C-alpha cells in the first residue's frame, strides 16, 4: 500500500472489480436489513451509471488497485422543495484494508465537486441507522441527519 491514493472516473474495464465491491456492500448491509434477499442481489446498474451524463461513478485507486467507490446521480426532487433536482450519492464502499484513511472523504469531495459543476446545490444519501462508522464519516464531511425511514413487516 503506497500513500498515493488517486480518484478518477470509473471505466468499463473496472466492471469486474466494481461488481465484486457491490457484493461486499450487499453483504455488509444484509445484517442491517432482513428484507434483502439471500442471493441474486444487485443494487446498481453500473453500466447505466457510467453512460449517464447526469451521473458519475468514481473510484479511488492505490496504484492500479481500486480501493473505494462512490457515485453521484442527479435525481428529481419532490415538487415542494426549494430545488428541482439534487445529487444522490450511492455505492459508497471502501476496502476494509483501507478504511480509516479518509479515502471515503476524498470520494465524497470528488462527487461534491461534480455536483457543484453541473449546478446541483443539494446532495443526499441514505445510510443505515446502525452504521455508526459511515454516519460519522458523512458528518465529518458536513452531512446532517435528516429523516428516519420507518418500516413494519407484517406476516401473512
Rosetta constraint file for C-alpha pairs under 8 A:
AtomPair CA 1 CA 62 HARMONIC 6.71 0.50
AtomPair CA 2 CA 62 HARMONIC 6.60 0.50
AtomPair CA 2 CA 63 HARMONIC 7.60 0.50
AtomPair CA 3 CA 62 HARMONIC 7.55 0.50
AtomPair CA 4 CA 62 HARMONIC 6.35 0.50
AtomPair CA 4 CA 63 HARMONIC 7.46 0.50
AtomPair CA 5 CA 60 HARMONIC 6.33 0.50
AtomPair CA 5 CA 61 HARMONIC 5.45 0.50
AtomPair CA 5 CA 62 HARMONIC 4.96 0.50
AtomPair CA 5 CA 63 HARMONIC 7.31 0.50
AtomPair CA 5 CA 103 HARMONIC 7.68 0.50
AtomPair CA 6 CA 60 HARMONIC 5.50 0.50
AtomPair CA 6 CA 61 HARMONIC 5.20 0.50
AtomPair CA 6 CA 62 HARMONIC 6.72 0.50
AtomPair CA 6 CA 63 HARMONIC 7.81 0.50
AtomPair CA 7 CA 58 HARMONIC 6.76 0.50
AtomPair CA 7 CA 59 HARMONIC 5.69 0.50
AtomPair CA 7 CA 60 HARMONIC 4.45 0.50
AtomPair CA 7 CA 61 HARMONIC 6.34 0.50
AtomPair CA 7 CA 106 HARMONIC 7.49 0.50
AtomPair CA 7 CA 107 HARMONIC 6.87 0.50
AtomPair CA 7 CA 110 HARMONIC 7.54 0.50
AtomPair CA 8 CA 58 HARMONIC 5.59 0.50
AtomPair CA 8 CA 59 HARMONIC 5.58 0.50
AtomPair CA 8 CA 60 HARMONIC 6.57 0.50
AtomPair CA 8 CA 61 HARMONIC 7.91 0.50
AtomPair CA 9 CA 56 HARMONIC 6.92 0.50
AtomPair CA 9 CA 57 HARMONIC 5.73 0.50
AtomPair CA 9 CA 58 HARMONIC 4.38 0.50
AtomPair CA 9 CA 59 HARMONIC 6.09 0.50
AtomPair CA 10 CA 14 HARMONIC 6.32 0.50
AtomPair CA 10 CA 50 HARMONIC 7.14 0.50
AtomPair CA 10 CA 57 HARMONIC 5.57 0.50
AtomPair CA 10 CA 58 HARMONIC 5.34 0.50
AtomPair CA 10 CA 59 HARMONIC 5.80 0.50
AtomPair CA 11 CA 15 HARMONIC 7.42 0.50
AtomPair CA 11 CA 50 HARMONIC 7.18 0.50
AtomPair CA 12 CA 47 HARMONIC 7.44 0.50
AtomPair CA 12 CA 50 HARMONIC 7.76 0.50
AtomPair CA 14 CA 18 HARMONIC 6.10 0.50
AtomPair CA 15 CA 19 HARMONIC 5.99 0.50
AtomPair CA 15 CA 46 HARMONIC 7.65 0.50
AtomPair CA 16 CA 20 HARMONIC 6.38 0.50
AtomPair CA 17 CA 21 HARMONIC 6.22 0.50
AtomPair CA 17 CA 66 HARMONIC 7.35 0.50
AtomPair CA 18 CA 22 HARMONIC 6.08 0.50
AtomPair CA 18 CA 69 HARMONIC 7.81 0.50
AtomPair CA 19 CA 23 HARMONIC 6.45 0.50
AtomPair CA 20 CA 24 HARMONIC 6.52 0.50
AtomPair CA 21 CA 25 HARMONIC 6.37 0.50
AtomPair CA 21 CA 93 HARMONIC 7.08 0.50
AtomPair CA 22 CA 26 HARMONIC 6.35 0.50
AtomPair CA 22 CA 42 HARMONIC 7.28 0.50
AtomPair CA 22 CA 43 HARMONIC 7.33 0.50
AtomPair CA 22 CA 44 HARMONIC 7.86 0.50
AtomPair CA 22 CA 91 HARMONIC 7.15 0.50
AtomPair CA 23 CA 27 HARMONIC 6.05 0.50
AtomPair CA 23 CA 41 HARMONIC 7.90 0.50
AtomPair CA 23 CA 42 HARMONIC 7.50 0.50
AtomPair CA 24 CA 28 HARMONIC 6.09 0.50
AtomPair CA 25 CA 29 HARMONIC 6.16 0.50
AtomPair CA 25 CA 91 HARMONIC 7.50 0.50
AtomPair CA 25 CA 93 HARMONIC 6.61 0.50
AtomPair CA 26 CA 30 HARMONIC 5.97 0.50
AtomPair CA 26 CA 41 HARMONIC 7.38 0.50
AtomPair CA 26 CA 42 HARMONIC 7.85 0.50
AtomPair CA 26 CA 43 HARMONIC 7.69 0.50
AtomPair CA 27 CA 31 HARMONIC 7.68 0.50
AtomPair CA 28 CA 32 HARMONIC 7.88 0.50
AtomPair CA 29 CA 33 HARMONIC 6.34 0.50
AtomPair CA 29 CA 128 HARMONIC 7.97 0.50
AtomPair CA 30 CA 34 HARMONIC 6.34 0.50
AtomPair CA 30 CA 35 HARMONIC 7.99 0.50
AtomPair CA 30 CA 36 HARMONIC 5.99 0.50
AtomPair CA 32 CA 128 HARMONIC 7.03 0.50
AtomPair CA 32 CA 130 HARMONIC 7.00 0.50
AtomPair CA 36 CA 41 HARMONIC 7.83 0.50
AtomPair CA 37 CA 41 HARMONIC 6.66 0.50
AtomPair CA 44 CA 91 HARMONIC 7.84 0.50
AtomPair CA 45 CA 49 HARMONIC 6.37 0.50
AtomPair CA 46 CA 50 HARMONIC 6.26 0.50
AtomPair CA 47 CA 51 HARMONIC 6.25 0.50
AtomPair CA 48 CA 52 HARMONIC 5.93 0.50
AtomPair CA 49 CA 55 HARMONIC 5.86 0.50
AtomPair CA 49 CA 56 HARMONIC 6.53 0.50
AtomPair CA 49 CA 57 HARMONIC 6.56 0.50
AtomPair CA 49 CA 71 HARMONIC 7.89 0.50
AtomPair CA 49 CA 73 HARMONIC 7.68 0.50
AtomPair CA 50 CA 55 HARMONIC 7.14 0.50
AtomPair CA 50 CA 56 HARMONIC 6.35 0.50
AtomPair CA 50 CA 57 HARMONIC 6.15 0.50
AtomPair CA 51 CA 55 HARMONIC 7.97 0.50
AtomPair CA 52 CA 56 HARMONIC 7.51 0.50
AtomPair CA 54 CA 73 HARMONIC 6.18 0.50
AtomPair CA 54 CA 74 HARMONIC 5.63 0.50
AtomPair CA 55 CA 71 HARMONIC 7.17 0.50
AtomPair CA 55 CA 72 HARMONIC 5.49 0.50
AtomPair CA 55 CA 73 HARMONIC 4.27 0.50
AtomPair CA 55 CA 74 HARMONIC 6.18 0.50
AtomPair CA 56 CA 71 HARMONIC 5.51 0.50
AtomPair CA 56 CA 72 HARMONIC 5.43 0.50
AtomPair CA 56 CA 73 HARMONIC 6.65 0.50
AtomPair CA 56 CA 111 HARMONIC 7.55 0.50
AtomPair CA 56 CA 114 HARMONIC 7.68 0.50
AtomPair CA 57 CA 69 HARMONIC 7.38 0.50
AtomPair CA 57 CA 70 HARMONIC 5.93 0.50
AtomPair CA 57 CA 71 HARMONIC 4.21 0.50
AtomPair CA 57 CA 72 HARMONIC 6.63 0.50
AtomPair CA 58 CA 69 HARMONIC 5.73 0.50
AtomPair CA 58 CA 70 HARMONIC 5.42 0.50
AtomPair CA 58 CA 71 HARMONIC 5.89 0.50
AtomPair CA 58 CA 107 HARMONIC 6.81 0.50
AtomPair CA 58 CA 110 HARMONIC 7.77 0.50
AtomPair CA 58 CA 111 HARMONIC 7.51 0.50
AtomPair CA 59 CA 66 HARMONIC 6.32 0.50
AtomPair CA 59 CA 67 HARMONIC 7.35 0.50
AtomPair CA 59 CA 68 HARMONIC 5.58 0.50
AtomPair CA 59 CA 69 HARMONIC 4.49 0.50
AtomPair CA 59 CA 70 HARMONIC 6.62 0.50
AtomPair CA 59 CA 107 HARMONIC 7.24 0.50
AtomPair CA 60 CA 66 HARMONIC 5.76 0.50
AtomPair CA 60 CA 67 HARMONIC 5.64 0.50
AtomPair CA 60 CA 68 HARMONIC 4.93 0.50
AtomPair CA 60 CA 69 HARMONIC 6.31 0.50
AtomPair CA 60 CA 103 HARMONIC 7.19 0.50
AtomPair CA 60 CA 107 HARMONIC 6.87 0.50
AtomPair CA 61 CA 65 HARMONIC 5.25 0.50
AtomPair CA 61 CA 66 HARMONIC 4.44 0.50
AtomPair CA 61 CA 67 HARMONIC 5.53 0.50
AtomPair CA 61 CA 68 HARMONIC 7.16 0.50
AtomPair CA 62 CA 66 HARMONIC 6.53 0.50
AtomPair CA 62 CA 67 HARMONIC 6.63 0.50
AtomPair CA 67 CA 94 HARMONIC 5.85 0.50
AtomPair CA 67 CA 95 HARMONIC 5.17 0.50
AtomPair CA 67 CA 98 HARMONIC 6.89 0.50
AtomPair CA 68 CA 92 HARMONIC 7.44 0.50
AtomPair CA 68 CA 93 HARMONIC 5.31 0.50
AtomPair CA 68 CA 94 HARMONIC 4.14 0.50
AtomPair CA 68 CA 95 HARMONIC 6.03 0.50
AtomPair CA 68 CA 103 HARMONIC 7.13 0.50
AtomPair CA 68 CA 104 HARMONIC 6.96 0.50
AtomPair CA 68 CA 107 HARMONIC 7.75 0.50
AtomPair CA 69 CA 91 HARMONIC 6.27 0.50
AtomPair CA 69 CA 92 HARMONIC 5.60 0.50
AtomPair CA 69 CA 93 HARMONIC 5.21 0.50
AtomPair CA 69 CA 94 HARMONIC 6.59 0.50
AtomPair CA 69 CA 104 HARMONIC 7.95 0.50
AtomPair CA 69 CA 107 HARMONIC 7.09 0.50
AtomPair CA 70 CA 89 HARMONIC 6.93 0.50
AtomPair CA 70 CA 90 HARMONIC 5.81 0.50
AtomPair CA 70 CA 91 HARMONIC 4.76 0.50
AtomPair CA 70 CA 92 HARMONIC 4.47 0.50
AtomPair CA 70 CA 93 HARMONIC 6.62 0.50
AtomPair CA 70 CA 107 HARMONIC 6.41 0.50
AtomPair CA 70 CA 108 HARMONIC 7.46 0.50
AtomPair CA 70 CA 111 HARMONIC 7.78 0.50
AtomPair CA 71 CA 88 HARMONIC 8.00 0.50
AtomPair CA 71 CA 89 HARMONIC 5.52 0.50
AtomPair CA 71 CA 90 HARMONIC 5.33 0.50
AtomPair CA 71 CA 91 HARMONIC 6.04 0.50
AtomPair CA 71 CA 92 HARMONIC 7.30 0.50
AtomPair CA 71 CA 111 HARMONIC 6.95 0.50
AtomPair CA 72 CA 87 HARMONIC 5.72 0.50
AtomPair CA 72 CA 88 HARMONIC 5.36 0.50
AtomPair CA 72 CA 89 HARMONIC 4.53 0.50
AtomPair CA 72 CA 90 HARMONIC 6.58 0.50
AtomPair CA 72 CA 111 HARMONIC 5.98 0.50
AtomPair CA 72 CA 115 HARMONIC 7.47 0.50
AtomPair CA 73 CA 87 HARMONIC 5.31 0.50
AtomPair CA 73 CA 88 HARMONIC 5.15 0.50
AtomPair CA 73 CA 89 HARMONIC 6.56 0.50
AtomPair CA 74 CA 85 HARMONIC 6.39 0.50
AtomPair CA 74 CA 86 HARMONIC 5.48 0.50
AtomPair CA 74 CA 87 HARMONIC 4.57 0.50
AtomPair CA 74 CA 88 HARMONIC 6.21 0.50
AtomPair CA 74 CA 120 HARMONIC 7.94 0.50
AtomPair CA 75 CA 85 HARMONIC 5.40 0.50
AtomPair CA 75 CA 86 HARMONIC 5.48 0.50
AtomPair CA 75 CA 87 HARMONIC 6.20 0.50
AtomPair CA 75 CA 88 HARMONIC 6.52 0.50
AtomPair CA 76 CA 84 HARMONIC 6.14 0.50
AtomPair CA 76 CA 85 HARMONIC 4.48 0.50
AtomPair CA 76 CA 86 HARMONIC 6.64 0.50
AtomPair CA 77 CA 81 HARMONIC 6.77 0.50
AtomPair CA 77 CA 83 HARMONIC 6.62 0.50
AtomPair CA 77 CA 84 HARMONIC 5.17 0.50
AtomPair CA 77 CA 85 HARMONIC 4.81 0.50
AtomPair CA 77 CA 86 HARMONIC 6.40 0.50
AtomPair CA 78 CA 84 HARMONIC 7.39 0.50
AtomPair CA 79 CA 84 HARMONIC 7.09 0.50
AtomPair CA 83 CA 122 HARMONIC 7.57 0.50
AtomPair CA 85 CA 120 HARMONIC 6.97 0.50
AtomPair CA 85 CA 122 HARMONIC 7.78 0.50
AtomPair CA 86 CA 120 HARMONIC 5.55 0.50
AtomPair CA 86 CA 121 HARMONIC 6.83 0.50
AtomPair CA 86 CA 122 HARMONIC 4.96 0.50
AtomPair CA 86 CA 123 HARMONIC 5.74 0.50
AtomPair CA 86 CA 124 HARMONIC 7.32 0.50
AtomPair CA 87 CA 115 HARMONIC 6.16 0.50
AtomPair CA 87 CA 120 HARMONIC 6.35 0.50
AtomPair CA 87 CA 121 HARMONIC 7.99 0.50
AtomPair CA 87 CA 122 HARMONIC 6.27 0.50
AtomPair CA 87 CA 123 HARMONIC 4.69 0.50
AtomPair CA 87 CA 124 HARMONIC 6.31 0.50
AtomPair CA 88 CA 123 HARMONIC 5.85 0.50
AtomPair CA 88 CA 124 HARMONIC 4.97 0.50
AtomPair CA 88 CA 125 HARMONIC 5.57 0.50
AtomPair CA 89 CA 111 HARMONIC 7.87 0.50
AtomPair CA 89 CA 123 HARMONIC 7.26 0.50
AtomPair CA 89 CA 124 HARMONIC 6.24 0.50
AtomPair CA 89 CA 125 HARMONIC 5.02 0.50
AtomPair CA 89 CA 126 HARMONIC 7.91 0.50
AtomPair CA 90 CA 125 HARMONIC 6.57 0.50
AtomPair CA 90 CA 126 HARMONIC 7.72 0.50
AtomPair CA 92 CA 104 HARMONIC 7.31 0.50
AtomPair CA 93 CA 104 HARMONIC 7.51 0.50
AtomPair CA 94 CA 98 HARMONIC 6.54 0.50
AtomPair CA 94 CA 99 HARMONIC 6.14 0.50
AtomPair CA 94 CA 103 HARMONIC 7.41 0.50
AtomPair CA 94 CA 104 HARMONIC 6.62 0.50
AtomPair CA 95 CA 99 HARMONIC 6.54 0.50
AtomPair CA 98 CA 103 HARMONIC 7.55 0.50
AtomPair CA 99 CA 103 HARMONIC 7.27 0.50
AtomPair CA 102 CA 106 HARMONIC 6.52 0.50
AtomPair CA 103 CA 107 HARMONIC 6.40 0.50
AtomPair CA 104 CA 108 HARMONIC 6.14 0.50
AtomPair CA 104 CA 137 HARMONIC 7.71 0.50
AtomPair CA 105 CA 109 HARMONIC 6.01 0.50
AtomPair CA 105 CA 137 HARMONIC 7.24 0.50
AtomPair CA 105 CA 138 HARMONIC 7.81 0.50
AtomPair CA 105 CA 141 HARMONIC 6.72 0.50
AtomPair CA 106 CA 110 HARMONIC 6.22 0.50
AtomPair CA 107 CA 111 HARMONIC 6.20 0.50
AtomPair CA 108 CA 112 HARMONIC 5.96 0.50
AtomPair CA 108 CA 141 HARMONIC 7.80 0.50
AtomPair CA 109 CA 113 HARMONIC 6.21 0.50
AtomPair CA 110 CA 114 HARMONIC 6.27 0.50
AtomPair CA 111 CA 115 HARMONIC 6.18 0.50
AtomPair CA 112 CA 116 HARMONIC 6.17 0.50
AtomPair CA 112 CA 123 HARMONIC 7.59 0.50
AtomPair CA 113 CA 117 HARMONIC 6.05 0.50
AtomPair CA 114 CA 118 HARMONIC 6.50 0.50
AtomPair CA 115 CA 119 HARMONIC 6.32 0.50
AtomPair CA 115 CA 120 HARMONIC 5.02 0.50
AtomPair CA 115 CA 121 HARMONIC 7.16 0.50
AtomPair CA 115 CA 123 HARMONIC 7.78 0.50
AtomPair CA 116 CA 120 HARMONIC 5.21 0.50
AtomPair CA 116 CA 121 HARMONIC 6.17 0.50
AtomPair CA 127 CA 131 HARMONIC 6.89 0.50
AtomPair CA 127 CA 134 HARMONIC 7.30 0.50
AtomPair CA 127 CA 135 HARMONIC 7.02 0.50
AtomPair CA 129 CA 135 HARMONIC 7.92 0.50
AtomPair CA 131 CA 135 HARMONIC 6.30 0.50
AtomPair CA 132 CA 136 HARMONIC 6.07 0.50
AtomPair CA 133 CA 137 HARMONIC 6.22 0.50
AtomPair CA 134 CA 138 HARMONIC 6.21 0.50
AtomPair CA 135 CA 139 HARMONIC 6.08 0.50
AtomPair CA 136 CA 140 HARMONIC 6.14 0.50
AtomPair CA 137 CA 141 HARMONIC 6.67 0.50
AtomPair CA 138 CA 142 HARMONIC 6.59 0.50
AtomPair CA 138 CA 143 HARMONIC 5.44 0.50
AtomPair CA 139 CA 143 HARMONIC 4.69 0.50
AtomPair CA 139 CA 144 HARMONIC 6.12 0.50
